[in-house]
């Protein structure tokens, strides 16, 4: 396993733990009836970004290693991977924008 692949796994699962913890924390704040400040949403937003990027980097590492190295990875496969990555990041961006927009209304 590549050194960067291990680091990516650590980042992904650490961010997942932080994301779950921050969602529990926000749930407790909401149950107490206190209003949420915008900065309180920053922790799950950042954590979800690192979960998503960790997932994408692990997928890339697995794709490269299963393809037998960079020379076996065709431009068509690279294009497909980057379109998939951009679409996932776009959905994440839309969700974050809607979260802050709905929260501020």
N, C-alpha and C positions, 0 to 999 in steps of 0.2 A: 504494500500500500504506500502510495506516495505521501511525502511529508505534508504537502499542501492539502491532500485529500483528508488526512487526519485532522488538520487544523480546521478545514471546512466542516467536518462532522462535529467537532467540538463547538464551533461557533453556532451551527444550526441547532444543536440540541440545548445548548446553554440559552440561546435566544428563545427557544420554545418554552423552557422552564420559566424564563422571565416573562414571556407573553402570558402564560397561564396564570402566574402569580399576579401580574398586573391586572388581568381581567377579574380575578377574585377580589382584589383590592378595590377596583372600580365598582364592582357589584356591592361590596360592603358600604361604600360611600353612597351609592344610589339608594340602598335600603334604609340608610339612616336619614334620608331626605335632604341631605346637603347637596347644593348645586355643584356640578362638576366645572372646574376651571379648564380652560383650553390646555394649559401646561400639563394637567393631569392625564390628558390623552396622549401626550408625547411618548411616554414610556411604552405603551402597547404598539404605537405606530412604529417606533424605531425597532422594537423587538420583532414585529411582524416583517419588517423590511429585511432584517438579518435572517429570519427563518426562510423567507423566500429566496434571498440571494444564496444562502447556504444550500438550499434544495437545488437551485439551478447550477451552482458550481459542482455539487456532488453528481448531478446528472451529467454534466459536461465531462467530469473526470471518468465516470463509468463509460461514457460513450467513447471517449478517446482510447481508454485501455481495452475496451471490447473490440474496437476497430483495428487494434494492432499498432497504434501510434498515429502520429499526425499525417504520415504519408498515405495511410489507408483511408483517411477521412475525406470524403469527396466534397466538392463545393455544394452539391445538392444537399448533403447531410448537414453541412455547416449552415446553409441558408435556412433549412427547416428548424434547426436548433435555435438560431437567433430569432426567427419569427415566433417560435414558441416562447422564448424568453421575453421578448418584447411584448407579446400579448399578455403574458402573466404579470409583468411589471405594469402594463397599462391598466389592467383590471385592479391591481393594488392601488395605483394612483387615483383611479376613479373612486374607489371605496374610501380612501383617505379624504379626498376632496368632499365627497358626500357626507362623511362623518362630521367634518368640521363645519360644513355648510348647514347641515340639519341641526347641529348642536348650537349654532349661533342664531338660528331663526327662532 
